[in-house]
């Protein structure tokens, strides 16, 4: 059994999800690699030490550069805000490490391209964490599409809706600062719908986008005055795919009652598929079968469904956290085979170019090429 030491940089929301995946993967999957949760990094020494103890890491550090350069570290897992992704990933690639990065890959196209260039130049394995690809029902949808079961795809519509900043007095956290996050709802949540669109339907050639900021000023987190919100609260786009399909993508953090509503529907020449994260074990399927045909719901918890064999008996549903475990498992398999998994930094660059085109279109009020 090959052991690889992992260092994770950032330990908040995504850091907790990634830590759980690193802890769980070998307990359920027959992985060729034994990941060792070696060190977690953060700005606060106290916070990093507390995270190490709680999340299961052997050590903690506030010096990510020193950790990246350590000879005993093999994998760098990046869970920081977007403004640090490029700097850390490039340093990790130059140090010869496997690089695993949260989405979106970067805050700009230029940063994303520099990251892709760095991992290619160094010849290291790299992966982008778009975890929803690894929900069993969604992986089943991909299998059915690739098998031609719904025919030529004509429509994709994806929405990702939340409500956590509806209150105009909610503080201006880092996700509302362009310098740190790169964009608002567009990069934070609409990027997930975009990745699923590319994964399931194909590459996007042209977009018509609209970005809107409803609350342009919010209280600072420290209570000392107010600060400008310079990212979008909502993002919408009409998209054209290279293969001829058309679609829409919408992301908003201003939808009361919607906590984490991530849904898509795909319509093909022979049928349709729909999936909803809030019912993530279910895949809605419609295939033309006469006048009495209609949508049926597949509960994707059977051993024949992707990833499920490692878990529980049929009908025992999986959750959000399992998608990260599946992602880490596929990364470890790729490392064992010496190949670059998907999605990777090339996908990250392609996604970033679409996000950039949506921003340009919103500014010009014209269709923009990707």
Buried (B, 14 or more C-beta within 10 A) or exposed (E): EEEBBBBBBBBBEBBBBBBBBBBBBBEBBEBEBEBBBBBBBBEEEEBBBBBBEEBEBEBBBBEBEEBBBBEEBBBBBBBBBBBBBBBBBBBBBBBEBBBBBBBBBBBBBEBBBBBBBBBBEBEBBBBBBBBBBBBBBBBBBBEBBEEEBBBEBBBBBBBBBBBBBBEEEBBBBEBBBBEBBBBBBBBBBBBBBBBBBBBBBBEBBBBBBBBBBBBEEBBEEEEEEEBEBBBBBBBBBBBBBEEEBBBBBBBBBBBEEBEEBBBBBBBBEEBBBBBBBEBBBBBBBBBEEEEEEEEEEBBBBBEEBBBBEBBEEEEEBBEEEBBBBBBBBBBBBBBEEEEBBBBBBBBBBBBBBBBBBBBBBBEEEEEBEB
